[in-house]
Amino acid sequence: MLVLLIWVIPNPAAAGAAVGNAFQAMIIFFRSIGTAASALIVL
């Protein structure tokens, strides 16, 4: 956590981009799982 703070404070733009990318990846991941699950339910 401390390392993360040391990295975020001098470079907020890169940290924001990294967090945004992580959220986007998670959303895509869960959406693909949801699509697969709904396809299985339909079958």
N, C-alpha and C positions, 0 to 999 in steps of 0.2 A: 504493500500500500504506500509506504514511504517512498519507494523507488518510483512508483507511478506519479506521486505528487511532484517529485523532483523533476520528472520528465515533462509533466503537463505544464507547470508554471512557466518555464522559459519558452515553450512552444505550444501555445493553446490552439493554433490553427491546425497543426498536424494532429494533435490529440482529438480535436473535434472531428476531423476527417476520419480518424481511426475508429472513433466511437460510432460515427454515422455508418461507416462501412460494416462494422460489427452488427449493428441493428439491422441493416439492410440484408446482410447474409442470414441472420436469424429469421427474419420475416420470410425470405425466399425459402429457407429450409423448412420452416413450419408449414408454409403454403404448399410445398411439394408433398410433404407428409399428409397434409389434409386432403389434397387431391387424390393421392394414392389410396388413402383410407376410404374416401367417398366412392372411388371407383370400385374398391373391393366390396363395399356395402351394396352398391348397385348390382354387382355381379352376384 
